[in-house]
Amino acid sequence: MDFSVRVDGSALVVTVVGRLIADQSARLGRALEEALAEAPDDVQSLLLNMRDVPYIDSQGLGSVIRGQQAAAAKGGRVALAEPAPHISRLFTVTKLTNVVSLHDDEASALAALASQETL
């Protein structure tokens, strides 16, 4: 698993590539917390692009939750862009869609995060 990080407006965009499992998940979770903590104050939300993630295990879900908690601490939210259908189902079944929104593409995820910040 690998990932890249960039800022787009008020969101930290993290593109994840590969299976989100075990120790790799813990590394991502720590990186999300650190990146949000070090980001400027106006960067509050987190967008995870999951286009290239074929599999996520329970520890992978935990890393997303760590990111969600870090974003919430800054007053932000979390969105997933382009998750595979089985990953979307996993987030729905586990009711994580109550705290993480799912989107078909990055543009709609960024728009949703931006509109939620103005509420």
N, C-alpha and C positions, 0 to 999 in steps of 0.2 A: 504494500500500500504506500502511496505517495500522495502528496497534496501540495497545492500552491495557494498563496494568499495574495489578495489585492483589495484595495478599497474602491468602492463605487458609491459615491454620495455618502450617505450615512450608514452604509452597510459594509461589513467585512465579508468579502466573497471568498469562499474556500472551495476550490475544485479538488475533489477527492478521486483518486484513480486506484483501482484494485479492490481486493477483498478487505472489508473492514472487520477484522477479527482480532481477538486475543491482545497480545502486547502492542500490536499496531494501533488498536483502538485506544489504549491508554495513552500512547504517544500523541495521537490526534487530540484527545480530550485535553491533555495538558497544553498543547499548542493553541487550541482554541481559547482556553482561559487566558493564557499569556498574551496572545495577540489582541484580544479584546481589552485586557487590562492596559496594554501599552498603546492602544489606539487613541487618537485624539478624542476629546470629550464628545464631539459631534458624531462619532462613529459608534453607534449603539447596537445595531442589529447585526444578525449573522445570517448569511445565505450559504447553504451547503449545496454545491452542484454535484449531484450524485449520478450524472450521466454514465460515468465509467466505473460504477460500483456494481459488480455482479452479485455480491453476497454481503450480508451484514449479520453478525451474531449478537448475542445479548450484551457483550462488552462493547460492541459497536453502537448499540442503542444507548448504552451508558455514556459513551463519548459525546453523542448528540445531546443528551441531557446535561452533561457538564457544560457544553456550549450554550445551551438554553439558560442555564442558571447564571452563567457569566453575562449573557446578554441582558437577562432580566435585572441583574444587579446594576446595569447601566441604564435601565429603563427601556431596553430594546426587546426585540422579538427574534424568532428564528423561523426561517423558511427553507424548505428543501426544493430544489429545482431538478427536474428530469429524473426522478427516481424510477427504477424499473417497476413494472406492475406488482411483482411479488414483494418488493420493498414497500411500496405504497400500502399494500394489504397489511403488512406487518405493523406499520405505524397506525393504521386504522384499527386493527384487532387489539393492539395494546393500548388503544386510546391516547396515544401520544399526539394525535392530531388535535387534541385539546390545547397543546402548548407549541406545536410545530405545524405550520401550514405547508401543504403540498401543492406544487405548481408544475405545469407542463414544460415551462421554459424559464430561463433566467430573467428575462424581461418582465414577465408577469409576476414573478416572485419579488423582484425589486420594487415593482409598482405597488404590490400588496404591502410590503414592509414600509414603504414611504407613506402610504395612506394610513396605515395603523399608527404611525408616529404622530400624525396630526390629530388623532382622536382625543 
